[in-house]
Amino acid sequence: MAAAPVDDAATRGERAGTAHPSDRRDRRTTGTALALGASASGQTGAAVGALAFTDLGVPGVVAVRQVVAAVALNAVVRWSPQSLDRRSWLLVVALAAVMGLMNLTVYEAVSRTGLGLAVTVEFLGPLAVAVGTSRRALDAIAAVVAAVGVLVLVAPGPTSDVAGIALALAAAAAWASYILLSRALGARLPGLRGAAAAATVLAVAWALPVLLVVLLARPPWQAVALAAVCGVLSSALPYPADMAALRRLPASTYSTLLSANPVWAFLAGVVLLGERVAVHELVGGALVVVANAAVAALPAHRRGAGPTGADPAASGGDDDGGARA
């Protein structure tokens, strides 16, 4: 994403190439901390949301999270429904549908296979977009490494949760579609306006189910609170942190840092959900992370494609990254 420029002296000096080396170092350090913090927050939020699956079900948790995401985006992004033409609205509705599918499938996968495995497999989506739009042999090699990593990670056999793995792959496909739609919408709507519009459409669609669940099922308030915390940690906090990080870091550096998402997911699964991680899962996850980092670390203009793997608040539609609301 091409985030809105920060209009301060340090940024103007950096653009002109006159920023002091210590200022640039401080900006990169701060940007790195913000990007990693946003990534850790997002995966922690996913683990917190998983704690509410029993009482709310996956759709209930996703619905509450989506409403919170829309509120968070609309708090930081100004957009008007009247400013969208017919073509833009079609893209917004398509993006909202893909966002809903992406969140539902990955959370269903988490409920079946665990957080670390689901998030790692889902990361194949951004990698597929980067490799598919690249002509570099190194990117093809990275794709092969990632594929091997997934095979090692899931260790297919009679006891494998085939449905859970299929759902994670569906989430990866949805993320890839999200990236492409974000780019198309970003060409028409600058910044995060497209993502805000799509998140709002999706939140409106989820509003009635949320109301029905609360009125009819009467879930424990603790479960609703956990789902709301999931929305805050996975959406409300990462959005501004990601935007601030993108103002301080090159997009390629930012995308490389986001390859840490599966690592945070495994840690959150172990600490908050009590998941056990096998050696083959660690090895497979590491291969996928390395493949994503290798692709993302290359400057975009050398690969013919934008950076991969950008997470939830980073989508301006300008690159291959994408904010997942």
FITOR-70569 format. One record per residue (C-alpha): residue number from 0; x, y, z. Coordinates in steps of 0.5 Angstrom, whole numbers, m for minus. Example, Ala and Ser with C-alpha at 12.3 -4.5 7.8 and 13.67 -1.06 7.14 Angstrom:
BEGIN
<pt><nr>0</nr><xx>25</xx><yy>m9</yy><zz>16</zz></pt>
<pt><nr>1</nr><xx>27</xx><yy>m2</yy><zz>14</zz></pt>
***
This chain:
BEGIN
<pt><nr>0</nr><xx>0</xx><yy>0</yy><zz>0</zz></pt>
<pt><nr>1</nr><xx>2</xx><yy>7</yy><zz>m1</zz></pt>
<pt><nr>2</nr><xx>0</xx><yy>10</yy><zz>5</zz></pt>
<pt><nr>3</nr><xx>m1</xx><yy>17</yy><zz>6</zz></pt>
<pt><nr>4</nr><xx>5</xx><yy>21</yy><zz>7</zz></pt>
<pt><nr>5</nr><xx>7</xx><yy>24</yy><zz>14</zz></pt>
<pt><nr>6</nr><xx>8</xx><yy>32</yy><zz>13</zz></pt>
<pt><nr>7</nr><xx>13</xx><yy>33</yy><zz>18</zz></pt>
<pt><nr>8</nr><xx>20</xx><yy>35</yy><zz>17</zz></pt>
<pt><nr>9</nr><xx>23</xx><yy>28</yy><zz>18</zz></pt>
<pt><nr>10</nr><xx>19</xx><yy>26</yy><zz>12</zz></pt>
<pt><nr>11</nr><xx>21</xx><yy>31</yy><zz>8</zz></pt>
<pt><nr>12</nr><xx>28</xx><yy>31</yy><zz>9</zz></pt>
<pt><nr>13</nr><xx>28</xx><yy>24</yy><zz>8</zz></pt>
<pt><nr>14</nr><xx>25</xx><yy>25</yy><zz>1</zz></pt>
<pt><nr>15</nr><xx>30</xx><yy>30</yy><zz>m1</zz></pt>
<pt><nr>16</nr><xx>35</xx><yy>25</yy><zz>2</zz></pt>
<pt><nr>17</nr><xx>38</xx><yy>30</yy><zz>7</zz></pt>
<pt><nr>18</nr><xx>35</xx><yy>26</yy><zz>13</zz></pt>
<pt><nr>19</nr><xx>40</xx><yy>25</yy><zz>18</zz></pt>
<pt><nr>20</nr><xx>42</xx><yy>18</yy><zz>19</zz></pt>
<pt><nr>21</nr><xx>40</xx><yy>17</yy><zz>26</zz></pt>
<pt><nr>22</nr><xx>33</xx><yy>20</yy><zz>24</zz></pt>
<pt><nr>23</nr><xx>33</xx><yy>14</yy><zz>19</zz></pt>
<pt><nr>24</nr><xx>35</xx><yy>9</yy><zz>23</zz></pt>
<pt><nr>25</nr><xx>30</xx><yy>11</yy><zz>29</zz></pt>
<pt><nr>26</nr><xx>24</xx><yy>11</yy><zz>24</zz></pt>
<pt><nr>27</nr><xx>26</xx><yy>4</yy><zz>21</zz></pt>
<pt><nr>28</nr><xx>27</xx><yy>2</yy><zz>28</zz></pt>
<pt><nr>29</nr><xx>20</xx><yy>5</yy><zz>30</zz></pt>
<pt><nr>30</nr><xx>17</xx><yy>2</yy><zz>24</zz></pt>
<pt><nr>31</nr><xx>19</xx><yy>m5</yy><zz>25</zz></pt>
<pt><nr>32</nr><xx>17</xx><yy>m5</yy><zz>32</zz></pt>
<pt><nr>33</nr><xx>10</xx><yy>m2</yy><zz>30</zz></pt>
<pt><nr>34</nr><xx>10</xx><yy>m8</yy><zz>24</zz></pt>
<pt><nr>35</nr><xx>12</xx><yy>m13</yy><zz>29</zz></pt>
<pt><nr>36</nr><xx>7</xx><yy>m11</yy><zz>34</zz></pt>
<pt><nr>37</nr><xx>1</xx><yy>m10</yy><zz>29</zz></pt>
<pt><nr>38</nr><xx>3</xx><yy>m17</yy><zz>27</zz></pt>
<pt><nr>39</nr><xx>3</xx><yy>m20</yy><zz>34</zz></pt>
<pt><nr>40</nr><xx>m3</xx><yy>m17</yy><zz>36</zz></pt>
<pt><nr>41</nr><xx>m7</xx><yy>m19</yy><zz>30</zz></pt>
<pt><nr>42</nr><xx>m5</xx><yy>m27</yy><zz>31</zz></pt>
<pt><nr>43</nr><xx>m7</xx><yy>m26</yy><zz>39</zz></pt>
<pt><nr>44</nr><xx>m13</xx><yy>m23</yy><zz>37</zz></pt>
<pt><nr>45</nr><xx>m15</xx><yy>m29</yy><zz>33</zz></pt>
<pt><nr>46</nr><xx>m13</xx><yy>m34</yy><zz>39</zz></pt>
<pt><nr>47</nr><xx>m18</xx><yy>m30</yy><zz>43</zz></pt>
<pt><nr>48</nr><xx>m23</xx><yy>m30</yy><zz>38</zz></pt>
<pt><nr>49</nr><xx>m22</xx><yy>m38</yy><zz>38</zz></pt>
<pt><nr>50</nr><xx>m24</xx><yy>m38</yy><zz>45</zz></pt>
<pt><nr>51</nr><xx>m31</xx><yy>m36</yy><zz>44</zz></pt>
<pt><nr>52</nr><xx>m32</xx><yy>m41</yy><zz>38</zz></pt>
<pt><nr>53</nr><xx>m36</xx><yy>m46</yy><zz>43</zz></pt>
<pt><nr>54</nr><xx>m41</xx><yy>m41</yy><zz>45</zz></pt>
<pt><nr>55</nr><xx>m42</xx><yy>m36</yy><zz>39</zz></pt>
<pt><nr>56</nr><xx>m39</xx><yy>m41</yy><zz>34</zz></pt>
<pt><nr>57</nr><xx>m35</xx><yy>m39</yy><zz>28</zz></pt>
<pt><nr>58</nr><xx>m40</xx><yy>m35</yy><zz>24</zz></pt>
<pt><nr>59</nr><xx>m42</xx><yy>m31</yy><zz>31</zz></pt>
<pt><nr>60</nr><xx>m34</xx><yy>m29</yy><zz>32</zz></pt>
<pt><nr>61</nr><xx>m33</xx><yy>m27</yy><zz>25</zz></pt>
<pt><nr>62</nr><xx>m39</xx><yy>m23</yy><zz>25</zz></pt>
<pt><nr>63</nr><xx>m37</xx><yy>m19</yy><zz>32</zz></pt>
<pt><nr>64</nr><xx>m30</xx><yy>m18</yy><zz>29</zz></pt>
<pt><nr>65</nr><xx>m33</xx><yy>m15</yy><zz>23</zz></pt>
<pt><nr>66</nr><xx>m37</xx><yy>m10</yy><zz>26</zz></pt>
<pt><nr>67</nr><xx>m31</xx><yy>m8</yy><zz>30</zz></pt>
<pt><nr>68</nr><xx>m27</xx><yy>m8</yy><zz>24</zz></pt>
<pt><nr>69</nr><xx>m32</xx><yy>m3</yy><zz>20</zz></pt>
<pt><nr>70</nr><xx>m32</xx><yy>1</yy><zz>26</zz></pt>
<pt><nr>71</nr><xx>m25</xx><yy>2</yy><zz>27</zz></pt>
<pt><nr>72</nr><xx>m24</xx><yy>3</yy><zz>19</zz></pt>
<pt><nr>73</nr><xx>m29</xx><yy>8</yy><zz>19</zz></pt>
<pt><nr>74</nr><xx>m26</xx><yy>12</yy><zz>25</zz></pt>
<pt><nr>75</nr><xx>m19</xx><yy>13</yy><zz>21</zz></pt>
<pt><nr>76</nr><xx>m22</xx><yy>13</yy><zz>14</zz></pt>
<pt><nr>77</nr><xx>m26</xx><yy>18</yy><zz>11</zz></pt>
<pt><nr>78</nr><xx>m31</xx><yy>16</yy><zz>5</zz></pt>
<pt><nr>79</nr><xx>m38</xx><yy>17</yy><zz>3</zz></pt>
<pt><nr>80</nr><xx>m42</xx><yy>13</yy><zz>m1</zz></pt>
<pt><nr>81</nr><xx>m44</xx><yy>18</yy><zz>m5</zz></pt>
<pt><nr>82</nr><xx>m37</xx><yy>18</yy><zz>m8</zz></pt>
<pt><nr>83</nr><xx>m37</xx><yy>11</yy><zz>m11</zz></pt>
<pt><nr>84</nr><xx>m40</xx><yy>10</yy><zz>m18</zz></pt>
<pt><nr>85</nr><xx>m43</xx><yy>4</yy><zz>m20</zz></pt>
<pt><nr>86</nr><xx>m36</xx><yy>0</yy><zz>m22</zz></pt>
<pt><nr>87</nr><xx>m33</xx><yy>2</yy><zz>m15</zz></pt>
<pt><nr>88</nr><xx>m40</xx><yy>m1</yy><zz>m12</zz></pt>
<pt><nr>89</nr><xx>m39</xx><yy>m7</yy><zz>m16</zz></pt>
<pt><nr>90</nr><xx>m32</xx><yy>m8</yy><zz>m14</zz></pt>
<pt><nr>91</nr><xx>m34</xx><yy>m6</yy><zz>m6</zz></pt>
<pt><nr>92</nr><xx>m39</xx><yy>m11</yy><zz>m6</zz></pt>
<pt><nr>93</nr><xx>m34</xx><yy>m17</yy><zz>m9</zz></pt>
<pt><nr>94</nr><xx>m29</xx><yy>m15</yy><zz>m4</zz></pt>
<pt><nr>95</nr><xx>m34</xx><yy>m15</yy><zz>2</zz></pt>
<pt><nr>96</nr><xx>m36</xx><yy>m22</yy><zz>m1</zz></pt>
<pt><nr>97</nr><xx>m29</xx><yy>m24</yy><zz>m1</zz></pt>
<pt><nr>98</nr><xx>m27</xx><yy>m22</yy><zz>6</zz></pt>
<pt><nr>99</nr><xx>m33</xx><yy>m25</yy><zz>9</zz></pt>
<pt><nr>100</nr><xx>m31</xx><yy>m32</yy><zz>6</zz></pt>
<pt><nr>101</nr><xx>m24</xx><yy>m31</yy><zz>8</zz></pt>
<pt><nr>102</nr><xx>m25</xx><yy>m30</yy><zz>15</zz></pt>
<pt><nr>103</nr><xx>m30</xx><yy>m35</yy><zz>15</zz></pt>
<pt><nr>104</nr><xx>m26</xx><yy>m40</yy><zz>12</zz></pt>
<pt><nr>105</nr><xx>m19</xx><yy>m39</yy><zz>16</zz></pt>
<pt><nr>106</nr><xx>m23</xx><yy>m39</yy><zz>23</zz></pt>
<pt><nr>107</nr><xx>m27</xx><yy>m45</yy><zz>21</zz></pt>
<pt><nr>108</nr><xx>m20</xx><yy>m48</yy><zz>19</zz></pt>
<pt><nr>109</nr><xx>m17</xx><yy>m45</yy><zz>26</zz></pt>
<pt><nr>110</nr><xx>m23</xx><yy>m49</yy><zz>30</zz></pt>
<pt><nr>111</nr><xx>m21</xx><yy>m56</yy><zz>26</zz></pt>
<pt><nr>112</nr><xx>m13</xx><yy>m55</yy><zz>25</zz></pt>
<pt><nr>113</nr><xx>m10</xx><yy>m50</yy><zz>30</zz></pt>
<pt><nr>114</nr><xx>m8</xx><yy>m43</yy><zz>29</zz></pt>
<pt><nr>115</nr><xx>m1</xx><yy>m44</yy><zz>27</zz></pt>
<pt><nr>116</nr><xx>m3</xx><yy>m49</yy><zz>21</zz></pt>
<pt><nr>117</nr><xx>m9</xx><yy>m45</yy><zz>19</zz></pt>
<pt><nr>118</nr><xx>m5</xx><yy>m38</yy><zz>18</zz></pt>
<pt><nr>119</nr><xx>1</xx><yy>m42</yy><zz>15</zz></pt>
<pt><nr>120</nr><xx>m3</xx><yy>m45</yy><zz>10</zz></pt>
<pt><nr>121</nr><xx>m7</xx><yy>m39</yy><zz>9</zz></pt>
<pt><nr>122</nr><xx>0</xx><yy>m35</yy><zz>7</zz></pt>
<pt><nr>123</nr><xx>0</xx><yy>m39</yy><zz>1</zz></pt>
<pt><nr>124</nr><xx>m5</xx><yy>m34</yy><zz>m2</zz></pt>
<pt><nr>125</nr><xx>0</xx><yy>m27</yy><zz>m2</zz></pt>
<pt><nr>126</nr><xx>5</xx><yy>m32</yy><zz>m4</zz></pt>
<pt><nr>127</nr><xx>1</xx><yy>m34</yy><zz>m10</zz></pt>
<pt><nr>128</nr><xx>0</xx><yy>m27</yy><zz>m13</zz></pt>
<pt><nr>129</nr><xx>7</xx><yy>m25</yy><zz>m12</zz></pt>
<pt><nr>130</nr><xx>10</xx><yy>m31</yy><zz>m16</zz></pt>
<pt><nr>131</nr><xx>4</xx><yy>m31</yy><zz>m21</zz></pt>
<pt><nr>132</nr><xx>6</xx><yy>m24</yy><zz>m23</zz></pt>
<pt><nr>133</nr><xx>13</xx><yy>m25</yy><zz>m23</zz></pt>
<pt><nr>134</nr><xx>18</xx><yy>m27</yy><zz>m28</zz></pt>
<pt><nr>135</nr><xx>24</xx><yy>m29</yy><zz>m23</zz></pt>
<pt><nr>136</nr><xx>27</xx><yy>m36</yy><zz>m23</zz></pt>
<pt><nr>137</nr><xx>28</xx><yy>m35</yy><zz>m15</zz></pt>
<pt><nr>138</nr><xx>20</xx><yy>m33</yy><zz>m14</zz></pt>
<pt><nr>139</nr><xx>19</xx><yy>m40</yy><zz>m17</zz></pt>
<pt><nr>140</nr><xx>24</xx><yy>m43</yy><zz>m13</zz></pt>
<pt><nr>141</nr><xx>21</xx><yy>m40</yy><zz>m7</zz></pt>
<pt><nr>142</nr><xx>14</xx><yy>m43</yy><zz>m9</zz></pt>
<pt><nr>143</nr><xx>17</xx><yy>m50</yy><zz>m9</zz></pt>
<pt><nr>144</nr><xx>20</xx><yy>m49</yy><zz>m2</zz></pt>
<pt><nr>145</nr><xx>13</xx><yy>m46</yy><zz>0</zz></pt>
<pt><nr>146</nr><xx>9</xx><yy>m52</yy><zz>m3</zz></pt>
<pt><nr>147</nr><xx>14</xx><yy>m57</yy><zz>1</zz></pt>
<pt><nr>148</nr><xx>14</xx><yy>m53</yy><zz>7</zz></pt>
<pt><nr>149</nr><xx>6</xx><yy>m54</yy><zz>7</zz></pt>
<pt><nr>150</nr><xx>7</xx><yy>m62</yy><zz>6</zz></pt>
<pt><nr>151</nr><xx>11</xx><yy>m62</yy><zz>12</zz></pt>
<pt><nr>152</nr><xx>7</xx><yy>m58</yy><zz>16</zz></pt>
<pt><nr>153</nr><xx>0</xx><yy>m62</yy><zz>15</zz></pt>
<pt><nr>154</nr><xx>4</xx><yy>m69</yy><zz>14</zz></pt>
<pt><nr>155</nr><xx>m2</xx><yy>m72</yy><zz>10</zz></pt>
<pt><nr>156</nr><xx>m4</xx><yy>m78</yy><zz>12</zz></pt>
<pt><nr>157</nr><xx>m10</xx><yy>m82</yy><zz>15</zz></pt>
<pt><nr>158</nr><xx>m11</xx><yy>m78</yy><zz>21</zz></pt>
<pt><nr>159</nr><xx>m10</xx><yy>m71</yy><zz>17</zz></pt>
<pt><nr>160</nr><xx>m16</xx><yy>m66</yy><zz>18</zz></pt>
<pt><nr>161</nr><xx>m17</xx><yy>m66</yy><zz>10</zz></pt>
<pt><nr>162</nr><xx>m23</xx><yy>m61</yy><zz>11</zz></pt>
<pt><nr>163</nr><xx>m19</xx><yy>m56</yy><zz>16</zz></pt>
<pt><nr>164</nr><xx>m13</xx><yy>m56</yy><zz>11</zz></pt>
<pt><nr>165</nr><xx>m18</xx><yy>m55</yy><zz>5</zz></pt>
<pt><nr>166</nr><xx>m21</xx><yy>m49</yy><zz>9</zz></pt>
<pt><nr>167</nr><xx>m15</xx><yy>m46</yy><zz>10</zz></pt>
<pt><nr>168</nr><xx>m13</xx><yy>m47</yy><zz>3</zz></pt>
<pt><nr>169</nr><xx>m20</xx><yy>m44</yy><zz>1</zz></pt>
<pt><nr>170</nr><xx>m18</xx><yy>m38</yy><zz>6</zz></pt>
<pt><nr>171</nr><xx>m11</xx><yy>m37</yy><zz>2</zz></pt>
<pt><nr>172</nr><xx>m15</xx><yy>m37</yy><zz>m5</zz></pt>
<pt><nr>173</nr><xx>m20</xx><yy>m32</yy><zz>m2</zz></pt>
<pt><nr>174</nr><xx>m14</xx><yy>m28</yy><zz>0</zz></pt>
<pt><nr>175</nr><xx>m11</xx><yy>m28</yy><zz>m6</zz></pt>
<pt><nr>176</nr><xx>m17</xx><yy>m26</yy><zz>m9</zz></pt>
<pt><nr>177</nr><xx>m18</xx><yy>m20</yy><zz>m4</zz></pt>
<pt><nr>178</nr><xx>m11</xx><yy>m18</yy><zz>m6</zz></pt>
<pt><nr>179</nr><xx>m13</xx><yy>m17</yy><zz>m14</zz></pt>
<pt><nr>180</nr><xx>m19</xx><yy>m14</yy><zz>m12</zz></pt>
<pt><nr>181</nr><xx>m16</xx><yy>m9</yy><zz>m7</zz></pt>
<pt><nr>182</nr><xx>m11</xx><yy>m7</yy><zz>m13</zz></pt>
<pt><nr>183</nr><xx>m17</xx><yy>m6</yy><zz>m18</zz></pt>
<pt><nr>184</nr><xx>m21</xx><yy>m2</yy><zz>m13</zz></pt>
<pt><nr>185</nr><xx>m15</xx><yy>2</yy><zz>m10</zz></pt>
<pt><nr>186</nr><xx>m14</xx><yy>4</yy><zz>m17</zz></pt>
<pt><nr>187</nr><xx>m21</xx><yy>8</yy><zz>m17</zz></pt>
<pt><nr>188</nr><xx>m21</xx><yy>10</yy><zz>m9</zz></pt>
<pt><nr>189</nr><xx>m15</xx><yy>12</yy><zz>m6</zz></pt>
<pt><nr>190</nr><xx>m12</xx><yy>10</yy><zz>1</zz></pt>
<pt><nr>191</nr><xx>m16</xx><yy>5</yy><zz>5</zz></pt>
<pt><nr>192</nr><xx>m23</xx><yy>8</yy><zz>2</zz></pt>
<pt><nr>193</nr><xx>m24</xx><yy>2</yy><zz>m1</zz></pt>
<pt><nr>194</nr><xx>m23</xx><yy>m3</yy><zz>5</zz></pt>
<pt><nr>195</nr><xx>m27</xx><yy>2</yy><zz>9</zz></pt>
<pt><nr>196</nr><xx>m33</xx><yy>1</yy><zz>4</zz></pt>
<pt><nr>197</nr><xx>m32</xx><yy>m6</yy><zz>4</zz></pt>
<pt><nr>198</nr><xx>m32</xx><yy>m7</yy><zz>11</zz></pt>
<pt><nr>199</nr><xx>m38</xx><yy>m3</yy><zz>12</zz></pt>
<pt><nr>200</nr><xx>m42</xx><yy>m7</yy><zz>7</zz></pt>
<pt><nr>201</nr><xx>m40</xx><yy>m13</yy><zz>10</zz></pt>
<pt><nr>202</nr><xx>m41</xx><yy>m11</yy><zz>17</zz></pt>
<pt><nr>203</nr><xx>m48</xx><yy>m9</yy><zz>15</zz></pt>
<pt><nr>204</nr><xx>m49</xx><yy>m16</yy><zz>12</zz></pt>
<pt><nr>205</nr><xx>m47</xx><yy>m19</yy><zz>19</zz></pt>
<pt><nr>206</nr><xx>m51</xx><yy>m14</yy><zz>24</zz></pt>
<pt><nr>207</nr><xx>m58</xx><yy>m18</yy><zz>23</zz></pt>
<pt><nr>208</nr><xx>m54</xx><yy>m25</yy><zz>25</zz></pt>
<pt><nr>209</nr><xx>m51</xx><yy>m21</yy><zz>31</zz></pt>
<pt><nr>210</nr><xx>m57</xx><yy>m19</yy><zz>33</zz></pt>
<pt><nr>211</nr><xx>m61</xx><yy>m25</yy><zz>33</zz></pt>
<pt><nr>212</nr><xx>m55</xx><yy>m29</yy><zz>36</zz></pt>
<pt><nr>213</nr><xx>m55</xx><yy>m24</yy><zz>42</zz></pt>
<pt><nr>214</nr><xx>m63</xx><yy>m24</yy><zz>43</zz></pt>
<pt><nr>215</nr><xx>m64</xx><yy>m31</yy><zz>41</zz></pt>
<pt><nr>216</nr><xx>m58</xx><yy>m36</yy><zz>43</zz></pt>
<pt><nr>217</nr><xx>m57</xx><yy>m31</yy><zz>49</zz></pt>
<pt><nr>218</nr><xx>m49</xx><yy>m33</yy><zz>49</zz></pt>
<pt><nr>219</nr><xx>m45</xx><yy>m32</yy><zz>55</zz></pt>
<pt><nr>220</nr><xx>m43</xx><yy>m24</yy><zz>56</zz></pt>
<pt><nr>221</nr><xx>m36</xx><yy>m27</yy><zz>56</zz></pt>
<pt><nr>222</nr><xx>m36</xx><yy>m30</yy><zz>49</zz></pt>
<pt><nr>223</nr><xx>m39</xx><yy>m24</yy><zz>46</zz></pt>
<pt><nr>224</nr><xx>m33</xx><yy>m20</yy><zz>50</zz></pt>
<pt><nr>225</nr><xx>m28</xx><yy>m25</yy><zz>47</zz></pt>
<pt><nr>226</nr><xx>m30</xx><yy>m24</yy><zz>40</zz></pt>
<pt><nr>227</nr><xx>m30</xx><yy>m16</yy><zz>41</zz></pt>
<pt><nr>228</nr><xx>m23</xx><yy>m16</yy><zz>44</zz></pt>
<pt><nr>229</nr><xx>m21</xx><yy>m21</yy><zz>38</zz></pt>
<pt><nr>230</nr><xx>m24</xx><yy>m15</yy><zz>33</zz></pt>
<pt><nr>231</nr><xx>m20</xx><yy>m10</yy><zz>37</zz></pt>
<pt><nr>232</nr><xx>m14</xx><yy>m14</yy><zz>37</zz></pt>
<pt><nr>233</nr><xx>m14</xx><yy>m16</yy><zz>30</zz></pt>
<pt><nr>234</nr><xx>m17</xx><yy>m10</yy><zz>27</zz></pt>
<pt><nr>235</nr><xx>m18</xx><yy>m4</yy><zz>31</zz></pt>
<pt><nr>236</nr><xx>m10</xx><yy>m4</yy><zz>34</zz></pt>
<pt><nr>237</nr><xx>m7</xx><yy>m6</yy><zz>27</zz></pt>
<pt><nr>238</nr><xx>m10</xx><yy>m1</yy><zz>23</zz></pt>
<pt><nr>239</nr><xx>m7</xx><yy>5</yy><zz>25</zz></pt>
<pt><nr>240</nr><xx>0</xx><yy>1</yy><zz>27</zz></pt>
<pt><nr>241</nr><xx>0</xx><yy>m2</yy><zz>20</zz></pt>
<pt><nr>242</nr><xx>m1</xx><yy>5</yy><zz>17</zz></pt>
<pt><nr>243</nr><xx>4</xx><yy>8</yy><zz>22</zz></pt>
<pt><nr>244</nr><xx>9</xx><yy>3</yy><zz>20</zz></pt>
<pt><nr>245</nr><xx>8</xx><yy>4</yy><zz>12</zz></pt>
<pt><nr>246</nr><xx>10</xx><yy>11</yy><zz>13</zz></pt>
<pt><nr>247</nr><xx>17</xx><yy>9</yy><zz>16</zz></pt>
<pt><nr>248</nr><xx>19</xx><yy>3</yy><zz>12</zz></pt>
<pt><nr>249</nr><xx>20</xx><yy>1</yy><zz>5</zz></pt>
<pt><nr>250</nr><xx>14</xx><yy>m4</yy><zz>3</zz></pt>
<pt><nr>251</nr><xx>19</xx><yy>m9</yy><zz>1</zz></pt>
<pt><nr>252</nr><xx>21</xx><yy>m9</yy><zz>9</zz></pt>
<pt><nr>253</nr><xx>14</xx><yy>m8</yy><zz>11</zz></pt>
<pt><nr>254</nr><xx>12</xx><yy>m15</yy><zz>7</zz></pt>
<pt><nr>255</nr><xx>18</xx><yy>m19</yy><zz>10</zz></pt>
<pt><nr>256</nr><xx>16</xx><yy>m17</yy><zz>17</zz></pt>
<pt><nr>257</nr><xx>9</xx><yy>m20</yy><zz>16</zz></pt>
<pt><nr>258</nr><xx>12</xx><yy>m26</yy><zz>14</zz></pt>
<pt><nr>259</nr><xx>13</xx><yy>m27</yy><zz>22</zz></pt>
<pt><nr>260</nr><xx>5</xx><yy>m28</yy><zz>22</zz></pt>
<pt><nr>261</nr><xx>5</xx><yy>m36</yy><zz>22</zz></pt>
<pt><nr>262</nr><xx>11</xx><yy>m35</yy><zz>28</zz></pt>
<pt><nr>263</nr><xx>6</xx><yy>m31</yy><zz>32</zz></pt>
<pt><nr>264</nr><xx>0</xx><yy>m35</yy><zz>30</zz></pt>
<pt><nr>265</nr><xx>4</xx><yy>m42</yy><zz>33</zz></pt>
<pt><nr>266</nr><xx>6</xx><yy>m38</yy><zz>39</zz></pt>
<pt><nr>267</nr><xx>m1</xx><yy>m35</yy><zz>41</zz></pt>
<pt><nr>268</nr><xx>m4</xx><yy>m42</yy><zz>39</zz></pt>
<pt><nr>269</nr><xx>1</xx><yy>m45</yy><zz>44</zz></pt>
<pt><nr>270</nr><xx>0</xx><yy>m40</yy><zz>50</zz></pt>
<pt><nr>271</nr><xx>m7</xx><yy>m38</yy><zz>49</zz></pt>
<pt><nr>272</nr><xx>m10</xx><yy>m44</yy><zz>46</zz></pt>
<pt><nr>273</nr><xx>m6</xx><yy>m50</yy><zz>49</zz></pt>
<pt><nr>274</nr><xx>m4</xx><yy>m52</yy><zz>42</zz></pt>
<pt><nr>275</nr><xx>1</xx><yy>m57</yy><zz>42</zz></pt>
<pt><nr>276</nr><xx>6</xx><yy>m56</yy><zz>36</zz></pt>
<pt><nr>277</nr><xx>10</xx><yy>m62</yy><zz>33</zz></pt>
<pt><nr>278</nr><xx>17</xx><yy>m62</yy><zz>30</zz></pt>
<pt><nr>279</nr><xx>14</xx><yy>m63</yy><zz>23</zz></pt>
<pt><nr>280</nr><xx>10</xx><yy>m57</yy><zz>24</zz></pt>
<pt><nr>281</nr><xx>15</xx><yy>m52</yy><zz>26</zz></pt>
<pt><nr>282</nr><xx>20</xx><yy>m55</yy><zz>20</zz></pt>
<pt><nr>283</nr><xx>14</xx><yy>m54</yy><zz>15</zz></pt>
<pt><nr>284</nr><xx>12</xx><yy>m47</yy><zz>18</zz></pt>
<pt><nr>285</nr><xx>19</xx><yy>m45</yy><zz>18</zz></pt>
<pt><nr>286</nr><xx>20</xx><yy>m47</yy><zz>10</zz></pt>
<pt><nr>287</nr><xx>13</xx><yy>m43</yy><zz>9</zz></pt>
<pt><nr>288</nr><xx>16</xx><yy>m37</yy><zz>13</zz></pt>
<pt><nr>289</nr><xx>23</xx><yy>m37</yy><zz>9</zz></pt>
<pt><nr>290</nr><xx>19</xx><yy>m37</yy><zz>2</zz></pt>
<pt><nr>291</nr><xx>15</xx><yy>m31</yy><zz>4</zz></pt>
<pt><nr>292</nr><xx>21</xx><yy>m27</yy><zz>6</zz></pt>
<pt><nr>293</nr><xx>25</xx><yy>m29</yy><zz>0</zz></pt>
<pt><nr>294</nr><xx>20</xx><yy>m26</yy><zz>m4</zz></pt>
<pt><nr>295</nr><xx>18</xx><yy>m20</yy><zz>0</zz></pt>
<pt><nr>296</nr><xx>25</xx><yy>m18</yy><zz>1</zz></pt>
<pt><nr>297</nr><xx>26</xx><yy>m17</yy><zz>m6</zz></pt>
<pt><nr>298</nr><xx>24</xx><yy>m10</yy><zz>m9</zz></pt>
<pt><nr>299</nr><xx>18</xx><yy>m9</yy><zz>m12</zz></pt>
<pt><nr>300</nr><xx>21</xx><yy>m6</yy><zz>m19</zz></pt>
<pt><nr>301</nr><xx>25</xx><yy>m12</yy><zz>m19</zz></pt>
<pt><nr>302</nr><xx>20</xx><yy>m17</yy><zz>m19</zz></pt>
<pt><nr>303</nr><xx>14</xx><yy>m14</yy><zz>m23</zz></pt>
<pt><nr>304</nr><xx>10</xx><yy>m15</yy><zz>m17</zz></pt>
<pt><nr>305</nr><xx>8</xx><yy>m11</yy><zz>m11</zz></pt>
<pt><nr>306</nr><xx>10</xx><yy>m14</yy><zz>m4</zz></pt>
<pt><nr>307</nr><xx>6</xx><yy>m20</yy><zz>m1</zz></pt>
<pt><nr>308</nr><xx>3</xx><yy>m22</yy><zz>5</zz></pt>
<pt><nr>309</nr><xx>1</xx><yy>m15</yy><zz>8</zz></pt>
<pt><nr>310</nr><xx>m4</xx><yy>m16</yy><zz>13</zz></pt>
<pt><nr>311</nr><xx>m10</xx><yy>m12</yy><zz>15</zz></pt>
<pt><nr>312</nr><xx>m9</xx><yy>m5</yy><zz>15</zz></pt>
<pt><nr>313</nr><xx>m4</xx><yy>m4</yy><zz>10</zz></pt>
<pt><nr>314</nr><xx>m9</xx><yy>m4</yy><zz>4</zz></pt>
<pt><nr>315</nr><xx>m9</xx><yy>2</yy><zz>m1</zz></pt>
<pt><nr>316</nr><xx>m10</xx><yy>m3</yy><zz>m7</zz></pt>
<pt><nr>317</nr><xx>m3</xx><yy>0</yy><zz>m9</zz></pt>
<pt><nr>318</nr><xx>1</xx><yy>m7</yy><zz>m9</zz></pt>
<pt><nr>319</nr><xx>0</xx><yy>m14</yy><zz>m7</zz></pt>
<pt><nr>320</nr><xx>m1</xx><yy>m13</yy><zz>0</zz></pt>
<pt><nr>321</nr><xx>m8</xx><yy>m13</yy><zz>3</zz></pt>
<pt><nr>322</nr><xx>m11</xx><yy>m11</yy><zz>9</zz></pt>
<pt><nr>323</nr><xx>m15</xx><yy>m16</yy><zz>12</zz></pt>
<pt><nr>324</nr><xx>m21</xx><yy>m13</yy><zz>15</zz></pt>
***
